[in-house]
Amino acid sequence: MNTTSATTSAPPRAKVITAFAAVYIFWGSTYLAIRVGVSVFPPFLMAGCRYLIAGGLLFGWLRFRGLQPPTARQWKEAAITGTLLLLGGNGMVCWAEQSVNSSLAALILTSSPIWFAVFDTIRPGGRRPQLNTILGIIVGSSGVLLLVFGAPTHSGDANSTSLASTLALIAACAFWAGGSLYNKYHTIPASPWMATATQMLCGGVACSVAAFLTGEWHSFHPTQVTASPVFAFVYLIIFGSLAGFSAYVWLLSHCAPAKVATYAYVNPLIATFLGWLILKEPLTPIIFLAAAVILSGVLIVQWPAKKAAASLE
């Protein structure tokens, strides 16, 4: 998603509160919905269908309202960004949550702003790392390692976190940060809504291709689908993709980016609480300690300018 500068006129307070609540609650609850969904749906296939449907609905609505379609170059940029964000980011999260608790996934993904700082440093023309950036990366990485080696997975066994799933979540953070930076410095459609629609469509295609290459199309048996995963899938489309993205875009247009970026701190708390309440996921002292360490690292990285993570979606 592309960020837009805050407008000079202050929006109604009730709308701001509602939009923040939507981003906090809906995005925070998507980890639970993904965990329920992948209990039946193959991960990349679920992500692909989710974004194709949500992107198609939004794209069709925008064209109906008269917005111009993207140019060929804008489709190309949307394809790159959508693949990085939605296949590399969300698709990897869906795959990892087959064996990792939703709360653990959310906590590991809290480190995304740290990856944003890393890539913003090493990109061509990037910023030189400051002491706080280096210190924050070290602290945040320590918290991730604490989760990896000390927190229980969905099986409830300590020190049994799947290494492959953990690496997938770390890779998801990197893809999300890289895609956000690429999106920030490249051409996109003039309308942020059209950017959202095209990125979801392209990301949905990329996830669907990944599902085909990994054999998910053949291994999926619709007769095994039950009500809960279907509800989770519909929830991800309506509240995670359409409502959540819409509220996020609106906030970026009306509020300071640093305020919008607070979702990165609130979402894991929502995800952890819902995972404990609904799925009975364990909460141990190690999890609380690791969460505090990761959040401390993110705060250290962002403390001076509070700039980088605001453009993450």
Buried (B, 14 or more C-beta within 10 A) or exposed (E): BBBEEBEEEEBEEEEBEEBBEBBBBBBBBBBBBBBBBBEBBBBBBBBBBBBBBBBBBBBEEBEEEEBEEBEEEBBBBBBBBBBBBBBBBBBBBBBBBBBBBBBBBBBBBBBBBBBBBBBBBEEEEEBEBBEBBBBBBEBBBBBBEBBBBBBBBBEEEBEBBBEEBBEBBBBBBBBBBBBBBBBBEBBBBEBBBBBBBBBBBBBBBBBBBBBBEBEBBEEBEEEEEEEEBBEBBBBBBBBBBBBBBBBBBBBBBBBEBEBBBBBBBBBBBBBBBBBBEEBEBBBEEBBEBBBEBBBBBBBBBBEEEBBBBBBBB
